[in-house]
Amino acid sequence: MGNERSLQDILGNSWREHFSKEETIKDLLKTLDLKGRIFKNIVTRYSINDDRLAIISTIENTDTSHLEKMIIDVKTGVPTGSR
């Protein structure tokens, strides 16, 4: 502990733009290894407050071909055990 850095520390003021890119969301899904899910597009994004951003995207369930909504809540604070 003590060496934690926030997203804003790492990305600076461009953290919102970084998480608004479709490529970033695709990489995030790949890292999460959500089997049977393919990213389709970002539907909308909006600020929750100064250090939070909500991103709503569409993903496809490859087993059913149904489209699903995925909500990502990006927080710039220092990581804790609950994040």
Backbone bond lengths (Angstrom), bond angles and torsions (degrees), N, CA, C in turn:
res aa  C-N    CA-C-N  psi(-1)  N-CA   C-N-CA  omega(-1)  CA-C   N-CA-C  phi
1 M - - - 1.451 - - 1.526 108.92 -
2 G 1.316 115.46 160.49 1.451 119.94 179.22 1.520 113.46 101.42
3 N 1.329 117.88 -21.15 1.471 121.84 179.87 1.515 112.10 -102.69
4 E 1.324 117.71 9.72 1.450 120.29 -177.51 1.518 110.75 -66.46
5 R 1.337 115.06 142.48 1.453 121.43 177.27 1.508 108.42 -127.93
6 S 1.301 116.14 145.00 1.461 120.83 178.47 1.524 109.87 -84.56
7 L 1.339 115.56 166.17 1.467 119.95 174.86 1.519 110.73 -58.92
8 Q 1.325 115.95 -36.82 1.465 118.75 -179.99 1.530 110.41 -68.10
9 D 1.335 118.07 -35.24 1.465 120.77 175.55 1.529 110.47 -61.81
10 I 1.331 116.59 -40.62 1.460 121.85 -176.28 1.526 112.04 -78.42
11 L 1.341 117.19 -45.96 1.470 121.52 -173.60 1.518 114.42 -99.93
12 G 1.333 116.91 -8.36 1.459 119.92 -177.21 1.521 111.05 68.66
13 N 1.299 116.70 -155.48 1.461 121.03 -177.55 1.526 113.46 -72.71
14 S 1.329 117.63 -3.78 1.474 120.43 -179.55 1.535 112.31 -90.64
15 W 1.337 118.44 10.10 1.470 119.74 -176.76 1.519 111.99 -60.77
16 R 1.340 117.86 -37.20 1.477 120.42 179.15 1.530 110.62 -64.50
17 E 1.318 117.21 -44.53 1.454 121.10 179.29 1.530 110.70 -63.91
18 H 1.332 115.98 -39.23 1.462 120.49 179.75 1.529 110.94 -59.43
19 F 1.321 117.42 -46.43 1.457 121.01 -178.41 1.527 113.05 -81.58
20 S 1.315 117.73 -3.49 1.464 121.36 175.72 1.527 111.68 -92.53
21 K 1.313 117.47 -2.38 1.462 121.89 -179.77 1.526 109.87 -87.32
22 E 1.313 115.88 135.35 1.462 120.48 178.66 1.521 111.14 -60.31
23 E 1.321 117.22 -36.45 1.467 120.46 -179.82 1.532 111.34 -62.09
24 T 1.327 117.32 -37.15 1.465 121.01 177.62 1.523 110.70 -64.10
25 I 1.321 117.18 -42.55 1.465 121.06 179.94 1.526 110.09 -66.75
26 K 1.321 117.29 -40.33 1.470 120.67 176.87 1.529 110.28 -60.23
27 D 1.331 116.62 -44.97 1.460 120.78 179.02 1.525 111.33 -63.18
28 L 1.328 116.44 -39.36 1.461 121.05 178.34 1.532 110.54 -62.20
29 L 1.325 117.17 -46.12 1.467 120.96 178.47 1.526 111.07 -61.91
30 K 1.316 116.01 -39.86 1.462 120.51 178.71 1.530 110.14 -63.10
31 T 1.318 116.67 -43.05 1.463 121.88 179.31 1.523 111.29 -64.82
32 L 1.333 116.60 -38.92 1.465 120.88 179.40 1.523 112.03 -71.90
33 D 1.322 116.91 -16.15 1.466 123.10 178.86 1.527 111.68 54.29
34 L 1.339 115.02 50.37 1.463 120.49 176.87 1.522 108.09 -77.64
35 K 1.287 116.04 99.46 1.468 121.29 -177.01 1.528 110.50 -64.94
36 G 1.320 115.06 138.60 1.453 120.22 176.15 1.513 114.70 74.59
37 R 1.323 118.00 18.47 1.461 121.45 179.85 1.520 109.40 -127.90
38 I 1.339 116.31 131.64 1.461 122.36 178.62 1.524 108.42 -122.84
39 F 1.324 116.04 129.23 1.463 121.25 177.16 1.517 109.93 -65.41
40 K 1.331 116.64 136.49 1.462 121.69 177.36 1.528 111.53 -110.44
41 N 1.329 117.55 -55.97 1.464 119.53 -179.67 1.533 110.64 -168.01
42 I 1.321 114.16 165.04 1.459 120.95 171.83 1.524 106.74 -89.52
43 V 1.321 116.63 124.37 1.463 121.68 -179.68 1.521 109.62 -82.16
44 T 1.322 116.02 -49.81 1.466 120.62 179.72 1.518 109.42 -159.68
45 R 1.294 115.48 163.71 1.472 122.55 174.46 1.511 107.94 -146.15
46 Y 1.305 115.78 145.21 1.461 119.20 179.76 1.519 110.72 -154.84
47 S 1.318 115.48 153.29 1.459 121.70 178.06 1.519 109.71 -77.91
48 I 1.315 115.77 133.13 1.461 121.40 173.99 1.527 108.14 -89.28
49 N 1.328 115.54 -44.91 1.465 122.66 171.71 1.527 107.30 -159.32
50 D 1.325 117.88 -165.47 1.468 120.34 -173.94 1.526 114.22 -63.15
51 D 1.326 117.47 -25.82 1.460 118.77 -177.38 1.530 114.11 -121.07
52 R 1.338 116.65 19.57 1.468 120.73 178.53 1.519 111.07 -138.00
53 L 1.323 115.02 142.32 1.455 122.76 179.41 1.521 108.05 -134.65
54 A 1.326 117.02 131.11 1.462 121.86 175.56 1.522 108.94 -101.49
55 I 1.333 115.21 134.59 1.458 121.22 178.05 1.526 106.97 -126.27
56 I 1.317 115.89 123.50 1.461 120.84 177.27 1.517 107.03 -108.66
57 S 1.320 115.61 123.81 1.457 120.01 -178.33 1.521 110.60 -129.54
58 T 1.306 114.51 162.73 1.455 121.77 176.50 1.521 108.05 -104.06
59 I 1.335 115.49 132.65 1.444 120.89 174.30 1.533 108.21 -127.25
60 E 1.306 115.65 153.41 1.463 119.95 179.37 1.523 109.44 -105.14
61 N 1.317 116.34 132.66 1.448 122.60 172.36 1.523 106.23 -83.07
62 T 1.325 117.05 112.40 1.460 119.95 -174.58 1.529 113.02 -71.38
63 D 1.321 117.57 -18.72 1.470 120.18 177.78 1.525 111.61 -74.94
64 T 1.346 116.22 -35.35 1.470 120.16 -175.10 1.526 112.88 -113.75
65 S 1.319 118.05 -11.55 1.466 124.84 -173.89 1.524 112.32 65.39
66 H 1.324 117.56 11.14 1.466 121.08 176.66 1.519 110.18 -79.92
67 L 1.326 115.06 145.64 1.461 120.46 174.21 1.520 108.62 -88.49
68 E 1.319 115.62 140.81 1.454 122.42 -179.92 1.521 108.92 -128.42
69 K 1.312 116.41 154.97 1.460 121.41 174.77 1.525 108.56 -97.87
70 M 1.311 115.58 139.34 1.454 121.31 175.26 1.521 107.52 -125.85
71 I 1.316 116.43 129.38 1.460 121.69 179.20 1.520 108.28 -108.12
72 I 1.322 115.45 126.77 1.457 121.88 177.98 1.516 107.58 -113.67
73 D 1.311 116.41 127.24 1.460 123.33 178.57 1.524 106.99 -107.68
74 V 1.332 116.63 103.83 1.463 122.09 -178.08 1.525 108.55 -90.85
75 K 1.344 115.41 124.02 1.469 121.44 178.39 1.521 108.42 -116.80
76 T 1.323 116.60 135.73 1.473 119.03 -177.75 1.515 112.90 -92.40
77 G 1.304 119.11 -2.18 1.461 120.93 -177.36 1.513 113.87 -65.59
78 V 1.312 115.57 169.88 1.450 122.28 177.70 1.526 108.49 -67.37
79 P 1.341 118.62 133.44 1.464 121.18 -178.23 1.533 112.47 -58.29
80 T 1.321 115.13 143.21 1.459 121.67 173.70 1.514 107.06 -127.38
81 G 1.298 117.22 177.57 1.455 120.93 178.81 1.506 113.23 -62.65
82 S 1.332 118.08 -21.57 1.463 120.83 -177.34 1.520 113.18 -95.28
83 R 1.323 118.89 1.92 1.471 121.21 -178.59 1.496 110.84 -107.18
